[in-house]
Amino acid sequence: MSATAAAATATISPLPVLGRDVLVPLVTGGEVSYAALDYAASAPALQRVWDDIAAYAPYYGSVHRGAGYLSQLSTDLFENSRRDVAAFLGCRPDDQVIFTRATTDSLNLLAAALPQGTRVFVFETEHHASLLPWQQREGVEVGYLSAPRSPRQATETLERALADWRAEANTGAALVCVTGASNVTGELWPVRELAEVAHAYGARIVLDAAQLAPHHPVDIAALDVDWVAFSGHKLYAPFGAGVLAGRADWLREARPYLAGGGASRKVARKGDGGVDVEWHTTEARHEAGSPNVIGAYAIASACKALTEAGFESLVARERELIAKVRAGLAEVPEVRVLSLFGDDAPRVGVISFVVEGWNSSHFAAALSAEYGIGVRDGLFCAHPLVRTLLGGEPGETGECGAPEAAPGERSLNAIRVSFGAGTPDEHVERFVGAVKELVRDGAKWSYRTEDGRCVPDRG
């Protein structure tokens, strides 16, 4: 940490977010301010972002569709948002920035744009958003790479896979998909090194930055990746918008992700009664329909807010919160923190763990009902990774891995605590204290299983 960052960390406060003053009831009586510690799923929106949206709302107008003043203003806002996101990501001059619904949508869009015969290499440790889209694409082969136990092993595993592929005299395209930071362990992946390996074998690489972008600067040119995907709702913006940014050639050559107005430049009748279509070659090619201008503007606002706050200081403060949580959990022998790369691996504010003798759903329910703390339990839409870390297979599961298990039973799932730029120190301190108290004294309330989840028993 630089001297500047160290000095700034001593004074920087959490960024103001929505919900910071919300009171929630406790089953034991009274109310407490809600401790939102599930940032990895959805971070609370920055107050700055919400204020920007509110200021724009009266001027809402159709984008790329109208001659009126509000339509022109909204069109400018939308396209300026594209430029702001490009600057935030360090995009190259020829890169495209396409607005989507979320990371999942972005990677499905890229999957649909892959040339026929492309071979995709993806680690089995990926979130389902970056693990699954490729196998849905007809004419694309997928090679799943086993979970590495160090950053070096990750690059070696990829190099062996690409070397074997090229040795088979394959001349087609190849794509590597990798996360920037794990949504389970928070560990940072060696993106720059993996990009170097990929390009050495003529492959391209896409970075799933859903967990990285809210916590660290992401620079496409510096990382030398071909595409970046992320979601607004993890970057302190509201739900409903995401980004795919990067090289334009495959995107220009692919069929439009959706067919409709906005994606087409010209539509003419044919003599046989059909139509001839000339599609856009810009970002509009994959943005058919009326765009989510508020979502795009919200993402751009969040990008500017994080940049202006100073990422170096935000990263330094988050490291302090990570150290505080990890030190507190280390004092509880019954707690096992999950990790691929080991305790010394750099990470963002995402930590998953299991507690000996506790069903994870029961533990998470008690944190919520008795302490007003919101965490996540389950398999976190990264089933292969969590199963690898836990060393076993879960039983019957619900959506995203919620297990069928009664309170007190051991279940093969985990608890995840996650935080970021809007997290007060008190929230992580309350969390650490609650973990220690629950393990030492047990839950104060009785719980029952309902629809596969543990919930307070209210009689």
C-alpha positions, 0 to 999 in steps of 0.5 A, spaced: 500 500 500 502 506 498 503 512 503 498 516 499 493 510 500 495 509 507 493 516 509 487 516 505 484 509 508 485 512 515 480 517 513 475 514 508 468 513 510 464 508 507 460 510 500 453 512 502 448 507 499 441 506 499 438 502 505 444 504 510 438 506 515 433 501 514 431 497 521 429 490 521 426 486 527 429 481 531 425 475 533 428 476 540 425 483 540 427 490 538 430 492 531 437 493 529 440 497 523 440 492 517 447 489 516 447 488 508 453 483 507 451 479 501 454 484 496 457 478 492 449 477 490 447 484 489 451 490 492 446 496 494 445 502 490 450 508 491 446 514 493 450 518 488 447 513 483 440 514 485 440 521 486 443 521 478 437 517 476 432 521 480 435 528 477 434 525 470 427 521 471 423 528 469 427 528 462 425 521 460 424 520 453 425 515 447 432 513 445 434 513 438 427 514 436 425 521 436 426 528 434 423 531 440 428 535 446 427 529 451 428 524 446 435 527 444 437 529 451 436 521 452 440 519 446 445 523 448 445 521 455 445 513 453 451 514 448 455 518 453 454 513 458 457 508 453 463 512 453 463 513 460 463 506 461 469 505 456 473 510 460 472 506 466 474 499 463 480 502 459 477 500 452 481 500 446 479 505 440 476 500 436 472 496 442 465 496 442 461 497 449 454 493 449 449 494 454 446 488 456 441 485 462 447 482 466 453 478 466 449 472 464 446 476 458 453 478 456 456 472 456 450 468 452 451 474 447 458 473 446 457 465 446 452 466 440 457 471 436 462 465 436 464 463 429 462 456 428 467 450 430 470 455 436 473 451 442 472 454 449 476 453 455 473 454 461 475 452 468 470 448 472 471 453 478 467 459 474 460 461 476 454 458 472 454 465 468 460 463 465 460 456 465 454 454 462 453 459 456 458 456 451 454 449 451 448 452 449 451 454 442 451 449 436 457 448 433 462 450 439 466 445 443 467 446 450 473 444 454 472 444 462 479 445 466 479 442 473 480 446 479 487 449 480 490 450 487 494 456 485 495 461 480 501 458 477 497 451 476 491 455 473 496 458 467 500 451 467 493 447 466 491 452 461 497 452 457 497 444 457 490 444 454 491 449 449 498 446 447 494 439 446 488 442 442 493 445 437 497 439 437 491 436 434 492 440 428 486 445 430 486 451 426 479 454 428 478 459 433 479 458 441 476 462 447 478 462 454 473 464 459 476 466 466 473 470 472 477 476 475 475 474 482 471 468 485 464 469 487 465 463 492 472 465 495 474 472 493 480 470 490 483 474 485 485 470 478 491 471 474 488 474 468 494 478 465 498 471 465 492 467 463 491 472 457 498 472 455 498 464 455 491 464 451 494 469 446 500 465 445 496 460 442 492 464 438 486 464 442 482 469 445 480 471 452 473 474 456 474 476 463 468 475 467 469 481 472 462 481 475 466 480 482 472 484 480 469 490 477 466 493 484 472 492 488 478 493 483 480 497 477 479 493 471 483 495 465 482 491 458 488 494 455 492 493 461 490 486 462 490 484 455 483 481 455 479 481 448 472 482 452 470 484 459 463 482 462 460 485 468 453 487 471 450 493 474 447 490 480 454 488 483 457 495 481 452 499 486 447 500 480 440 498 480 438 491 477 437 490 470 443 492 466 450 490 464 455 490 459 459 486 454 465 490 452 471 489 447 473 487 440 468 488 435 470 483 429 466 477 432 460 481 434 460 485 427 460 478 424 455 475 428 447 475 427 444 480 431 443 477 438 435 479 438 432 481 431 428 487 431 428 495 431 434 498 432 438 493 430 437 494 423 439 499 418 434 498 413 429 493 411 426 492 404 420 488 401 423 483 396 419 481 390 417 474 393 413 477 399 419 477 404 424 482 407 431 484 406 435 486 412 441 490 413 444 490 420 448 495 424 455 494 425 455 498 431 453 496 438 446 497 436 447 490 432 446 487 439 441 492 442 435 491 439 428 494 442 428 500 446 434 500 450 434 501 458 437 508 458 436 508 466 440 502 467 446 504 462 446 511 466 446 508 472 452 504 471 455 510 468 454 514 474 457 508 478 463 508 474 464 515 475 463 515 483 468 509 484 473 513 480 472 519 483 472 516 490 479 513 488 479 506 487 486 505 491 483 508 497 477 503 496 481 497 495 486 499 501 480 500 506 476 493 503 483 490 505 482 492 512 475 489 512 477 483 509 483 482 515 478 484 520 473 478 518 478 473 517 482 474 523 475 474 527 473 467 523 480 464 525 479 465 532 473 460 532 476 453 531 469 450 528 469 455 522 473 453 516 474 458 511 474 455 503 480 457 499 483 454 492 489 458 492 491 458 500 490 463 506 496 468 502 492 469 496 490 476 494 482 477 494 476 481 494 471 482 500 468 475 499 469 470 504 465 463 504 466 458 510 462 452 513 461 451 521 462 444 524 456 442 527 451 447 523 447 446 517 449 452 513 442 454 512 440 454 519 446 458 521 444 464 516 437 464 518 440 465 525 444 471 523 438 474 520 433 473 525 437 474 531 442 479 529 439 483 523 445 480 518 444 478 511 449 473 508 448 468 503 448 460 504 448 455 499 452 453 493 452 460 490 451 458 483 458 455 482 456 448 484 462 444 481 467 449 485 463 449 492 463 441 491 470 441 490 472 445 496 467 441 500 469 435 498 463 432 497 456 432 493 450 435 496 443 432 497 437 434 493 437 442 492 433 447 490 434 454 486 442 455 486 443 450 491 439 451 497 439 444 501 434 440 504 436 439 511 433 440 518 436 445 523 442 442 526 444 437 521 450 438 517 449 440 509 454 440 504 453 447 502 456 453 505 455 460 508 458 467 504 459 473 507 461 479 502 462 486 503 465 492 499 465 500 498 459 501 502 460 497 508 461 500 515 466 497 520 460 496 525 457 491 520 463 486 519 464 487 527 457 485 528 458 479 524 464 477 527 461 477 534 455 474 532 459 468 529 462 467 535 456 467 539 452 463 535 458 457 535 459 458 543 452 459 545 447 456 540 441 459 537 436 463 541 430 461 537 428 455 534 427 454 527 424 449 522 425 447 515 420 450 510 421 449 502 428 446 503 430 452 508 431 454 515 426 459 518 424 462 525 419 458 528 413 463 530 409 457 533 
